[in-house]
Amino acid sequence: MYKTLRQVGLSLVTTLWISTLAHADDPLAEIQTLLQNGQFEEAFPKLKNLADAGHAGSQYMMCSFYDQGLVVKLNQKISLRYCEAAANQGHPMAIGHLGSKYFTGSGVSQDKARGVELFTQAAELNDTGAMVSLSHLHIVGDGVERDTERAYELAMRAAKLGSPSGAFAVGNLYLMGLEPNTNPDSPINVGEAMRWLHSSAEMGFIPAFTILGQAYADPQLGVGDYEEAYFWLSLAHQYGVEEIKNLKYEAELKLNKARRNHVTSRLQEWQPKTPTVN
């Protein structure tokens, strides 16, 4: 059974948190196993004990539990408390997440300048999530100066560190024609866009499924392939993306039975690669 978007998000956070504990002692190893198996209710009290004892990675995970209302009732104030505790210990992902809280006013009074400051601090500590957030802000000019070259630099840095969201951001920058050394009359570098979007999708980044499906279904981009469109749109739909349902159906109608069956087989066999960073 496919996970909900919320479960997928927490699973990614869990995978990344686990990767920081590869040489942990047995008590942590037990929690790792529970989280990997999706046994969140069993893991929660053990994780809370570690967090309350001052373990920064566990505090960050507690922040995620309360943020998403998983196992516990959603509570932004408690989430903020754990996030601040982890950030104060220099946990890069917690610092970046705290930045998003300040930027959006989630559980705290909105302060975009403080949010940007925390994003920058986290990015300097190689938190790829913060790099991607800053990249987006530089594209739209929200809280920072609009600077597409800086946006590209940040997204590419995250992508080269192995981030699925970074690869997705780079792919989108190419699709929008916002990579360096381009002008409004330059043709879209579709090849590079698709390469980075595929890299993101292969690591299980759900938004990349959708964009790839739409790109393959768009004859104007010159990569029209209804079998690929149907595959990626079907994958997005299985992971809970509803707005592409009609486009998926249109792509399906373009295929004969053999090609539809081939897509079905691919969907049954597909497994994402495990990302090394967020």
DAKACOR-V702930 format. One record per pair of residues at least 24 apart in sequence whose ideal C-beta (glycine too) atoms are under 7 Angstrom apart, sorted by sequence separation. I is the first residue (numbers start at 1). J is the second residue. D is the distance in whole Angstrom. If there is no record, write none. Layout:
I_J_D, I_J_D
//
This chain:
171_196_4, 226_251_5, 230_255_6, 59_85_5, 60_86_4, 95_121_5, 96_122_3, 131_157_6, 132_158_5, 152_178_7, 170_196_4, 171_197_4, 209_235_5, 210_236_5, 44_71_5, 59_86_4, 80_107_4, 95_122_4, 116_143_5, 131_158_4, 152_179_6, 209_236_4, 79_107_6, 80_108_6, 115_143_7, 116_144_6, 152_180_6, 226_254_4, 227_255_6, 167_196_5, 168_197_7, 171_200_6, 194_223_6, 226_255_6, 234_263_7, 40_70_6, 41_71_5, 56_86_5, 76_106_6, 77_107_5, 92_122_5, 95_125_7, 128_158_4, 148_178_4, 206_236_6, 209_239_7, 217_247_6, 40_71_5, 51_82_6, 60_91_5, 63_94_7, 76_107_3, 96_127_4, 99_130_6, 112_143_4, 123_154_7, 132_163_7, 149_180_5, 190_221_5, 201_232_7, 210_241_6, 213_244_6, 95_127_7, 167_199_4, 168_200_4, 190_222_6, 227_259_5, 231_263_5, 235_267_6, 56_89_4, 60_93_6, 92_125_4, 96_129_5, 100_133_6, 128_161_5, 132_165_5, 167_200_4, 190_223_6, 206_239_5, 214_247_7, 230_263_5, 234_267_6, 57_91_7, 60_94_4, 63_97_6, 92_126_6, 93_127_5, 96_130_4, 132_166_6, 135_169_5, 210_244_6, 217_251_5, 56_91_4, 59_94_7, 92_127_4, 126_161_7, 128_163_4, 131_166_7, 206_241_7, 231_266_6, 235_270_7, 21_57_7, 93_129_7, 129_165_7, 164_200_5, 227_263_6, 231_267_7, 20_57_6, 96_133_7, 132_169_5, 159_196_7, 168_205_5, 56_94_7, 128_166_5, 139_178_7, 164_203_4, 168_207_6, 17_57_5, 103_143_7, 164_204_7, 165_205_6, 168_208_5, 164_205_4, 17_60_7, 17_61_6, 13_64_5, 10_64_6, 10_68_6, 10_70_6, 6_68_5, 6_70_7, 204_272_3, 203_272_6, 202_272_7, 203_273_5, 202_273_5, 203_275_4, 164_275_5, 163_275_7, 162_275_6, 165_278_7, 162_276_4, 163_277_5, 162_277_5, 163_278_6, 161_277_5, 128_277_5, 129_278_5, 128_278_6, 93_278_7, 8_206_7, 5_206_7, 8_239_7, 5_239_7, 5_240_5, 2_238_5, 4_240_6, 2_239_6, 19_276_7, 15_274_6, 16_277_7, 16_278_5, 12_278_7
//
